[in-house]
Amino acid sequence: MKKILITGLGIISPIGNSVETFRDNLFAGHCGIEPISFPFKGGTATFPAAPVKNFNVADYCDPKRAPMLDRFAEFAVAAATQAMRDSGLILTPENAERMAVITGTGAGGQNTIEDSYYKLLDASGSGRVHPFTIPRLMVNAASSQISMALGITGPGFTVASACASAIHAMGVTLSMMRSGLIDMAITGGAEACLTLGTLKGWEALRVMAPDVPRPFSQGRAGMVLGEGAAMFVLETEEHAKKRGAKIYGEFAGFGMSSDAKDITTPDIHGAARAVINCLRDAKITPEQVDYINAHGTGTKVNDATETGAVKIALGEHAHKIALSSSKSMFGHALGAAGALEMLATILAVHHDTAPPTINYTEPDPECDLDYVPNKARHMPINIALNNSFAFGGLNAAVAVRKYT
């Protein structure tokens, strides 16, 4: 089986808009969550959220192209541009055909959709929508804009499967590269859903924390929404070594499953199957796993379910590994969550450091594993997993291995 290597990284996130800043804040346990407010029925609606800060699309995009991009596509193009620069890849008309752009998003152009509703339905709105409304809101806008910005002429498409979107996109990319259809790819996820309508929708589900998420901790009260994008350059081992690429690690395996039970309530056995399938795909035994970057949303049911699923998948070894939730720092970025957490996982392997689960107060009897509470841990990490479990009962897990 062909080895697929990670050779470029890019990130736009609530805790940093460069890989270096993201890494430093991740390991320092920096919290990117803050209150954000919207005008609402003559007053103000305020929510805890994790917004991207100090972002300027002009740093990454031709000003003439910028009006065509929703915020989620801006993030995607920026992260992809960073990843390509980091990789040092030089595209030619010939090799550009052997590179794919495969991205994930849960909602696509949500800012464009909500802005259009306001202009059409609110009495103070203009009654007219942006002329590029459709190209901005479509879920494939990010992958299409990345291909145009970077000149990539191979396969390009988008995967939309709620919170598992980014990992599903990366998993499909892995399969295509192993099969020989492509030699290189940009893959990851992007989301920008911090709009009044989206936040009120999640609030109605009664899964939102009143302040900060406390994954796996006693007293956790829900999740906090975030936004951002992370993109990765992947290459076959042969291609990467031939050009002398720097290598962050091996994308070693991918597994997925469907609960086939409930649209919102997670199933312990469905989540466990995805992790088990990932181990099989990567030819990894449970005892080889050193660290898991968990889905860890901070809701009472999700965290207990994931803990149980990890114990089913890894057996007694589950109690011997480190496991943490990066959502405690940058929130739940929905369709981009798996991509942001993939970067956290890659950095954990590359730097032999498990990121912390911040906001952790005290153990919960239902969550009895080692969650790296509040402080990062320097430790040997040869193999790490990254979990994403989505509404709709759609589960995914990926494995990253240190490359030697």
C-alpha positions as CSV (number, residue, x, y, z in Angstrom):
1,M,0.0,0.0,0.0
2,K,1.3,3.5,-0.9
3,K,2.3,5.7,2.0
4,I,0.7,9.1,2.0
5,L,2.7,11.9,3.7
6,I,1.7,15.3,5.1
7,T,4.0,18.0,3.6
8,G,2.2,21.3,4.0
9,L,0.0,22.9,6.7
10,G,-2.3,25.9,6.7
11,I,-4.6,27.3,9.4
12,I,-7.1,30.1,10.0
13,S,-8.5,29.7,13.5
14,P,-9.8,31.3,16.7
15,I,-6.3,30.8,18.3
16,G,-4.1,31.8,15.4
17,N,-3.9,32.5,11.7
18,S,-0.5,30.8,11.2
19,V,0.7,27.4,12.0
20,E,3.3,28.8,14.4
21,T,0.8,30.9,16.4
22,F,-1.8,28.1,16.4
23,R,0.8,25.7,17.7
24,D,2.1,28.0,20.5
25,N,-1.5,28.8,21.6
26,L,-2.6,25.2,21.4
27,F,0.2,23.9,23.6
28,A,-0.2,26.9,26.0
29,G,-3.9,26.1,26.5
30,H,-5.0,29.5,25.1
31,C,-8.8,30.0,25.0
32,G,-10.1,31.7,21.9
33,I,-13.7,31.9,23.2
34,E,-15.4,35.3,23.9
35,P,-18.9,36.8,23.9
36,I,-20.2,37.9,20.5
37,S,-23.4,39.9,20.0
38,F,-26.1,40.5,17.3
39,P,-29.0,43.0,17.1
40,F,-32.1,41.0,17.8
41,K,-35.8,42.2,18.1
42,G,-34.9,45.7,19.3
43,G,-32.2,44.4,21.7
44,T,-29.1,42.3,21.6
45,A,-28.5,38.5,21.5
46,T,-25.2,37.5,23.0
47,F,-23.5,34.1,22.8
48,P,-20.2,32.6,23.8
49,A,-18.3,31.7,20.6
50,A,-14.8,31.3,19.2
51,P,-14.5,33.7,16.2
52,V,-11.4,34.1,14.0
53,K,-9.6,37.3,14.8
54,N,-7.5,39.8,12.8
55,F,-8.2,38.1,9.5
56,N,-7.8,39.9,6.2
57,V,-8.6,38.1,3.0
58,A,-6.6,40.6,1.0
59,D,-3.4,38.9,2.4
60,Y,-4.3,35.8,0.4
61,C,-6.7,36.6,-2.4
62,D,-6.8,38.8,-5.5
63,P,-9.0,41.8,-4.6
64,K,-10.9,41.3,-7.8
65,R,-11.8,37.7,-6.7
66,A,-12.7,38.6,-3.1
67,P,-16.3,39.7,-3.8
68,M,-17.0,36.2,-5.0
69,L,-16.1,34.6,-1.6
70,D,-18.2,34.0,1.4
71,R,-16.4,34.1,4.7
72,F,-16.0,30.3,4.8
73,A,-14.4,30.3,1.3
74,E,-12.1,33.1,2.4
75,F,-10.8,31.0,5.2
76,A,-10.4,28.0,2.9
77,V,-8.4,29.9,0.3
78,A,-6.2,31.4,3.0
79,A,-5.4,28.1,4.7
80,A,-4.8,26.4,1.4
81,T,-2.5,29.2,0.2
82,Q,-0.5,28.8,3.5
83,A,-0.3,25.1,3.0
84,M,1.0,25.3,-0.5
85,R,3.6,27.9,0.5
86,D,4.6,25.7,3.4
87,S,5.0,22.6,1.2
88,G,7.3,24.3,-1.4
89,L,5.4,22.6,-4.2
90,I,5.8,24.1,-7.6
91,L,2.9,23.4,-10.0
92,T,3.3,22.9,-13.7
93,P,0.6,22.3,-16.3
94,E,1.5,18.7,-16.2
95,N,1.6,18.0,-12.5
96,A,-1.3,20.2,-11.7
97,E,-3.5,17.6,-13.3
98,R,-2.2,15.0,-10.8
99,M,-3.3,17.1,-7.8
100,A,-6.8,17.2,-6.2
101,V,-8.7,19.7,-4.1
102,I,-11.1,17.9,-1.7
103,T,-12.6,19.9,1.1
104,G,-15.3,19.5,3.7
105,T,-17.9,21.9,5.1
106,G,-21.1,21.5,7.0
107,A,-23.1,24.5,5.8
108,G,-21.1,26.4,3.1
109,G,-21.9,30.0,2.6
110,Q,-24.0,30.6,5.8
111,N,-23.1,34.3,6.0
112,T,-24.3,34.9,2.5
113,I,-27.5,32.9,3.1
114,E,-28.3,34.8,6.3
115,D,-27.4,38.2,4.7
116,S,-29.8,37.4,1.8
117,Y,-32.6,36.5,4.1
118,Y,-32.2,39.8,6.0
119,K,-32.2,41.9,2.8
120,L,-35.3,40.2,1.5
121,L,-37.4,39.7,4.6
122,D,-36.5,42.5,7.1
123,A,-38.4,45.8,6.7
124,S,-35.1,47.7,6.9
125,G,-33.4,45.5,4.3
126,S,-32.7,46.5,0.7
127,G,-34.9,43.9,-0.9
128,R,-32.0,42.9,-3.2
129,V,-29.4,40.2,-2.8
130,H,-25.8,40.2,-3.8
131,P,-25.3,39.4,-7.5
132,F,-22.9,36.6,-6.6
133,T,-25.2,35.1,-4.0
134,I,-25.3,31.7,-5.6
135,P,-21.6,31.3,-6.3
136,R,-20.9,32.4,-2.7
137,L,-23.3,30.2,-0.9
138,M,-22.8,26.9,-2.7
139,V,-21.0,24.3,-0.5
140,N,-18.4,23.5,-3.3
141,A,-17.3,27.2,-3.4
142,A,-14.3,26.6,-1.2
143,S,-12.8,23.7,-3.3
144,S,-13.5,25.6,-6.5
145,Q,-12.0,28.8,-5.3
146,I,-8.9,27.0,-4.0
147,S,-8.4,25.3,-7.4
148,M,-8.7,28.6,-9.2
149,A,-6.5,30.5,-6.8
150,L,-3.7,27.9,-7.0
151,G,-4.1,26.6,-10.5
152,I,-4.9,23.0,-9.6
153,T,-6.6,21.2,-12.5
154,G,-7.1,17.7,-11.1
155,P,-10.2,16.4,-9.3
156,G,-12.0,18.9,-7.1
157,F,-15.1,18.5,-5.0
158,T,-16.7,19.0,-1.5
159,V,-17.9,16.6,1.1
160,A,-20.8,17.7,3.4
161,S,-21.5,15.4,6.3
162,A,-22.0,17.8,9.3
163,C,-19.3,17.6,11.9
164,A,-17.5,14.8,10.1
165,S,-17.2,16.7,6.8
166,A,-13.5,17.5,7.0
167,I,-12.4,14.0,8.1
168,H,-14.6,12.4,5.5
169,A,-13.0,14.7,2.8
170,M,-9.5,13.7,4.1
171,G,-10.4,10.0,4.1
172,V,-11.7,10.1,0.5
173,T,-8.5,11.9,-0.5
174,L,-6.4,9.2,1.2
175,S,-8.2,6.5,-0.8
176,M,-7.8,8.3,-4.1
177,M,-4.1,8.7,-3.5
178,R,-3.6,5.1,-2.5
179,S,-5.4,4.0,-5.6
180,G,-3.1,6.0,-7.9
181,L,-5.6,8.4,-9.2
182,I,-3.6,11.4,-7.9
183,D,-0.1,12.1,-6.6
184,M,-0.9,15.2,-4.5
185,A,-3.8,16.9,-2.9
186,I,-5.0,19.8,-0.8
187,T,-7.6,18.6,1.6
188,G,-9.2,19.8,4.9
189,G,-12.3,21.8,5.9
190,A,-13.7,25.3,6.3
191,E,-16.7,26.7,8.1
192,A,-18.0,30.2,9.1
193,C,-21.3,29.7,10.9
194,L,-21.2,32.4,13.6
195,T,-24.4,34.0,12.5
196,L,-27.5,34.9,14.5
197,G,-29.6,32.2,12.8
198,T,-27.1,29.4,13.2
199,L,-26.4,30.3,16.9
200,K,-30.1,30.5,17.7
201,G,-30.7,27.2,16.0
202,W,-28.0,25.5,18.1
203,E,-29.4,27.3,21.2
204,A,-32.8,25.8,20.4
205,L,-31.3,22.3,20.6
206,R,-30.2,23.1,24.2
207,V,-26.7,21.9,23.7
208,M,-24.9,25.2,24.1
209,A,-22.7,26.1,27.1
210,P,-23.5,29.3,28.9
211,D,-19.8,30.3,29.0
212,V,-17.0,27.9,28.0
213,P,-17.0,24.2,27.0
214,R,-15.6,21.8,29.7
215,P,-15.1,18.6,27.7
216,F,-15.1,15.4,29.8
217,S,-15.3,17.4,33.1
218,Q,-17.8,17.1,35.8
219,G,-20.3,19.9,35.4
220,R,-19.9,20.3,31.7
221,A,-22.9,22.1,30.2
222,G,-22.6,22.0,26.4
223,M,-20.6,23.1,23.4
224,V,-19.5,26.5,22.0
225,L,-19.4,27.2,18.3
226,G,-16.3,28.2,16.5
227,E,-15.1,28.8,12.9
228,G,-12.1,28.6,10.7
229,A,-10.3,26.4,8.2
230,A,-7.3,24.0,8.1
231,M,-5.8,22.7,4.9
232,F,-3.1,20.1,4.3
233,V,-0.9,19.2,1.3
234,L,-0.7,15.5,1.0
235,E,1.8,13.6,-1.3
236,T,2.6,10.0,-2.1
237,E,5.9,9.0,-0.4
238,E,7.5,8.5,-3.8
239,H,6.5,12.0,-5.0
240,A,7.5,13.7,-1.7
241,K,10.9,12.0,-1.5
242,K,11.7,12.6,-5.1
243,R,11.5,16.4,-4.6
244,G,13.0,16.4,-1.1
245,A,9.9,17.6,0.7
246,K,9.9,18.3,4.4
247,I,7.5,15.8,6.1
248,Y,5.3,16.3,9.1
249,G,4.1,12.8,9.4
250,E,2.3,9.9,7.6
251,F,-1.5,10.0,7.1
252,A,-1.7,6.3,8.1
253,G,-5.4,5.3,8.1
254,F,-9.1,6.2,7.9
255,G,-12.2,4.6,9.2
256,M,-15.9,5.5,9.2
257,S,-19.3,4.1,10.1
258,S,-23.0,5.1,10.4
259,D,-25.1,4.7,13.6
260,A,-28.3,4.1,11.6
261,K,-30.2,5.0,14.8
262,D,-30.8,8.6,15.7
263,I,-30.3,12.0,13.9
264,T,-28.8,13.7,17.0
265,T,-28.1,11.2,19.8
266,P,-24.7,9.5,19.3
267,D,-24.4,5.7,19.5
268,I,-21.5,4.2,21.4
269,H,-21.1,1.2,19.0
270,G,-21.2,3.3,15.9
271,A,-18.4,5.6,17.2
272,A,-16.4,2.5,18.2
273,R,-16.7,0.9,14.8
274,A,-15.2,4.0,13.1
275,V,-12.2,3.9,15.4
276,I,-11.8,0.1,14.9
277,N,-12.0,0.5,11.2
278,C,-9.4,3.2,11.3
279,L,-7.0,0.9,13.2
280,R,-7.6,-1.9,10.7
281,D,-7.0,0.4,7.7
282,A,-3.7,1.7,9.2
283,K,-2.7,-1.8,10.3
284,I,-2.3,-0.5,13.9
285,T,-3.0,-2.4,17.1
286,P,-4.7,-0.7,20.0
287,E,-1.5,-0.9,22.0
288,Q,0.3,1.2,19.4
289,V,-1.9,4.2,19.9
290,D,-0.3,6.9,22.1
291,Y,-2.7,9.8,21.9
292,I,-6.3,10.6,20.7
293,N,-7.5,14.1,19.8
294,A,-11.1,13.5,20.7
295,H,-14.3,14.9,19.2
296,G,-15.0,16.1,22.8
297,T,-17.8,18.6,22.3
298,G,-18.4,19.3,26.0
299,T,-22.0,18.0,26.0
300,K,-22.9,15.5,28.7
301,V,-24.0,12.7,26.4
302,N,-21.4,13.1,23.7
303,D,-18.4,13.0,26.0
304,A,-19.6,10.0,27.9
305,T,-20.4,8.2,24.6
306,E,-17.0,8.9,23.1
307,T,-15.3,7.7,26.3
308,G,-17.2,4.4,26.1
309,A,-16.5,4.1,22.4
310,V,-12.7,4.5,22.9
311,K,-12.8,1.9,25.6
312,I,-14.6,-0.5,23.3
313,A,-12.2,0.2,20.4
314,L,-8.9,0.1,22.4
315,G,-9.9,-2.2,25.3
316,E,-7.7,-1.9,28.5
317,H,-5.2,0.2,26.6
318,A,-7.7,3.1,26.6
319,H,-6.7,3.7,30.2
320,K,-3.0,4.0,29.2
321,I,-3.2,6.7,26.6
322,A,-3.6,10.5,26.6
323,L,-6.8,11.9,25.2
324,S,-7.8,15.5,24.9
325,S,-10.3,17.9,23.4
326,S,-9.0,20.9,21.4
327,K,-12.6,22.2,21.2
328,S,-12.0,23.4,24.8
329,M,-9.8,26.1,23.2
330,F,-11.2,26.9,19.8
331,G,-14.8,25.7,20.0
332,H,-16.7,23.4,17.7
333,A,-16.1,24.5,14.1
334,L,-18.7,22.0,12.8
335,G,-17.7,20.9,9.3
336,A,-14.2,22.3,9.8
337,A,-13.7,20.8,13.3
338,G,-12.0,17.7,12.1
339,A,-9.5,19.7,10.0
340,L,-8.6,22.0,12.9
341,E,-8.2,19.0,15.1
342,M,-6.2,17.2,12.4
343,L,-3.7,20.0,12.6
344,A,-3.6,19.6,16.4
345,T,-3.0,15.9,16.0
346,I,-0.2,16.3,13.4
347,L,1.5,18.9,15.7
348,A,1.1,16.5,18.7
349,V,3.0,13.8,16.7
350,H,5.5,16.1,15.2
351,H,6.4,17.8,18.6
352,D,5.8,14.8,20.9
353,T,3.3,16.9,22.9
354,A,-0.3,16.2,23.8
355,P,-2.4,19.4,23.8
356,P,-4.4,20.0,27.0
357,T,-8.2,19.9,27.6
358,I,-8.6,23.3,29.2
359,N,-11.5,24.4,31.5
360,Y,-11.4,21.0,33.1
361,T,-12.5,21.2,36.8
362,E,-13.0,17.7,38.2
363,P,-13.4,14.1,37.1
364,D,-16.8,12.7,36.0
365,P,-17.5,9.0,36.8
366,E,-18.8,8.6,33.3
367,C,-15.5,9.9,31.8
368,D,-12.7,8.0,33.4
369,L,-9.8,8.3,31.0
370,D,-6.7,10.5,31.0
371,Y,-7.9,13.8,29.4
372,V,-4.6,15.8,29.8
373,P,-6.3,18.4,32.1
374,N,-5.4,22.1,31.6
375,K,-1.7,21.6,30.8
376,A,0.0,20.2,27.8
377,R,2.1,17.1,28.3
378,H,5.4,16.4,26.6
379,M,5.5,12.7,25.9
380,P,6.5,10.3,23.1
381,I,3.8,10.2,20.4
382,N,4.4,7.9,17.5
383,I,0.8,7.2,16.6
384,A,-2.2,9.4,17.2
385,L,-5.9,9.3,16.3
386,N,-8.4,12.0,15.6
387,N,-12.2,11.4,16.0
388,S,-15.2,13.2,14.5
389,F,-18.7,12.1,15.2
390,A,-21.5,14.0,13.4
391,F,-25.2,14.6,13.6
392,G,-26.9,12.0,11.5
393,G,-24.8,9.3,13.1
394,L,-21.9,9.7,10.8
395,N,-18.6,8.8,12.4
396,A,-15.0,9.1,11.3
397,A,-11.5,8.6,12.6
398,V,-8.1,9.1,11.1
399,A,-4.6,8.0,12.2
400,V,-1.3,10.0,12.0
401,R,2.0,8.2,12.4
402,K,5.5,9.7,12.9
403,Y,7.4,9.3,9.7
404,T,10.9,7.9,9.9
